[in-house]
Amino acid sequence: MESRTCYSLMTAGMLALCGCATAAEPGPAADAQPLQARATFGPVAGGEANAAILVRDPGGPAHGHVVAATGLGGLEVYDLSGERLGATPAGEVVALDVSYDVAIGDGEATLVAAVDSTSNHLRLFSMQGAELVEVGARAIPLGFAAEGICLFRNPLDSALYAFVVGDGGEVDQQILYATADGKLDARQVRRISVPSPLKQCVADGRGQVYASEETVGIWRFDADPEADVSATLVDTPRLGHIEEEVGGLALHDGGEGSRWLLASDASAGRINVYDRDRDDAYAGSFAVAATGGDAAIDEPGPLFASNRAFDPGFPNGLLLVTDEDGAGFKAVSIAGVATALGLAPGAAAAAETAAPRMPAVTALVETVPAGSYGDAADDPAIWANPDDPAASLVVATDKKAGLYVYDMQGKVVQFLPDGKMNNVDLREGFELGGERVVLVTASNRTDDSIAIYRLDTANRRLVDVADGVQPTGFGDPYGLCMYRSARDGAMYVFVNGDDTGKRQWHLVDAGNGRVRADPVREMTFDSQTEGCVADDDSGVLYVNEEDVAMWRMPAEPDGGDPRTAVQRVADNPAIRDDLEGVGIYHLGDGRGYVVVSSQGNDTYAVYRLEGGQEYLGSFAVVADPVRGIDGISETDGLEVTSRNLGPGFEHGAMIAQDGRNVMPVENQNYKYVPWESIARALGLEMR
């Protein structure tokens, strides 16, 4: 019989999200197998053993140093024989972790990150042989009583993050970055909270973080700051294999079939092992006895594992166990753990961090956040000012409140609280009262209508020009895009609803400075559509059927219903439903690119506009810690232009909705990405 236990991981300013892991029938684990430590470090001179890590030495696989956090004794350094080599003052260190090949100045360093509880701040050191040299640009304040730290290298763009967990249940994620003067600094990305104290965390190269909430259990959640903040409970006291409290955590990666999570079941005096390749299923427990003795560590504290081979006693790596009562640390052989529990230790020094999956770019500008909470921002449109590109404008929706007009610095120029505007588009050159104007339309879900505006480019304002309410006939209008016919100059708008229908209207001058929408065409799809864009030059309409494909079909009202799949979701593993926003980058002469939001994996797919419209690659938008602009995730709407939008955007831009706006956590907004960055990342052309 199995039971499923579910708790909530609460996030600051966000809804609680929850995942559940299958737990075994309640009851204590089997008797722990006793394992004798093969090496001892300490007792420490400071008399207080808080945590220890093993730092590899580039001199060879058998070389390294143990760095120990010793409270007010700072950081002590030992060689692998257990000889104490020295100490570095670092306040009162309670936790530490290590990362390799970290870019600092003109080179790379082995980074040791330490939590100084004297004033609760983060300190950063470079390990140079047996010496620790402080490389932090400043003492980085945390603002809470910290207990543990773990470092995570994002496989997408190699950005380095620090997770710091605290006594008040905090999980603080900071991005670490190099400064111009050859130091390292950090910027908070997001804050997650649980109800009770956290002891330690560990992060793997596949994007998972584990955190131990002492009296609740072990949580697993996604390390990517742009991912959903949801947590799975791996194990829990009383209902699982933890007696009362969980303490330290460590990860062993011996390759496929030999990836473990190790957790200190402190009150039971044992260490539990979980199989990460089987959804963290419990695999057994063991106790740690002193070298040459029978007495086991009563309450094993923080843990650290290395899969590096250290001959002769550690052919598959080692586990460092904090012995707080003994004021030192015990090293257990991973091979010994595997033998005791009937597991495969795997290969020593197996790679944990994957290579970047795809090209990554950063945004140059972000807008002021939308005024509405939750899922609010959705879709942008771009007006390029031909006389002064820097004075170009972005019109964007708040689907709970209205329309924004932003400038090229992301500041609000105008907000119209005219209804729940979902999608927006614009076209230049509409004949209204004998004058050519920029016409803007939006799907208004408040009264299920087509909202119609004139963009007053001189005064940088939207002016309502709808000839009364223009009904869509949909119970909930979603996607919208506009089209101007190259055949006769007529202007149209497409809108789809919350079912399978899509309709086309002809936009006409109704007199008295007003615009009317006359229905001209009905279309039907097999499932939900939203994102669409029309290529005015070729007369082609692109429609994203969210879970199925991006389709191309005639944009003219007499074009009928034939459609061709540019690409189906099932045919390309690099894209993942939902397919959402879509835009076109024009190079001229019918050439260019179609850019699509692959919402399911927070990336953007690029297709050739002309010819066979082959897939050219995907890119992600990641954080720029220097500017303080986070990446883009869960994108609904986007727009692309090849026109000059001013400094930084001379070759055009992609402007996209950011579904999770972090660094810090705020309401959703829009990010401006230079096309030049995208072009260089994927080897594309620029106009």
Summary of the structure (lengths in Angstrom):
residues: 687
radius of gyration: 28.9
end to end distance: 63.7
largest distance: 96.8
contacts: 2614
relative contact order: 0.10
helix: 5%
strand: 52%
